[in-house]
Amino acid sequence: MLGAPLRKKDNEIEPPYINISGQKTSYDCAIYVIKWLEIIQPENVKREKYEYDNWTQEEVDHFRVEFTSRILFHEMN
């Protein structure tokens, strides 16, 4: 990754704590991981410009359809 390193304090790296919502079902893990990777980009974290949101199950289902479409219709497929 390009960019400035994380803050150092006495030779220890202090990563920022990011409060994220957790999945509500036993099968939505991948959806949450993909969505948070999309939202939390290094430049946004360093500037603290990201939004914490507790998604409803309907929103998670929408993300699933969106990601499935992106994957299936990507030019590499």
N, C-alpha and C positions, 0 to 999 in steps of 0.2 A: 504494500500500500504506500502511496505517496502521501506526504503531509508531515506536519510536525509531530514529534513523539509525544506520548502522554506525559503529564507532569511527573517530575521525579522529586522525591522527598527522602533524603538520606539514602540514596541509591535504591529506593524502592519505587516501583511504578504504582501509581494510584489510578486504577481504571475507574471511570465514572459509573455510578450505580444508575441503572435504568429500570424504572418500575414498569413492568409489562403485564398485560392481562394473560391469564392462563386459560387453557382449554377447558371446556365444560363436559366434553365427551371423551371416550377412550380412543377415538379414531381420528381426531382433528389435529394431531400433533404436527403433521407436515404442513397443513394449511397455516397454522400459527407461525411456524418457523419461516416459511416463505414470505408471509405478510410482514413479519417483523424485520426480516432481512431487507425487504423492499423499503420499509419505512426508516429503519435506523441505519443510516449511512454514516461513515466516519465524519464527513464534513458537517452533518447535521448534529451529531453527538457533541462534537467539539464546540459548536456554537449554541448547543442546547436548543436546537430548533427541530424538535420532533414532538409529536402529540401522543400522549398516552390515551388509549381508548379501551373501554371494555366492550367488546363486540357482542352483539346479540347472535343467537344461533342462525337467524335469517341472514345476517351479514356474512357469517362464516360460510354458509351455504352458497352465497353469491360469490365469495372469493374462490370457492372450489370450482365453480363453473368458469369463472374468469381465468384461473390458472390452467384449468384443463384445456380451454380453448387456445390459450397462448402456447402451451406445450404441443398440442396436436397440430396446430397450423403454423408452427415455426418453420422457417426455411430449411433448417437442418433435418427435418423429418421427411 
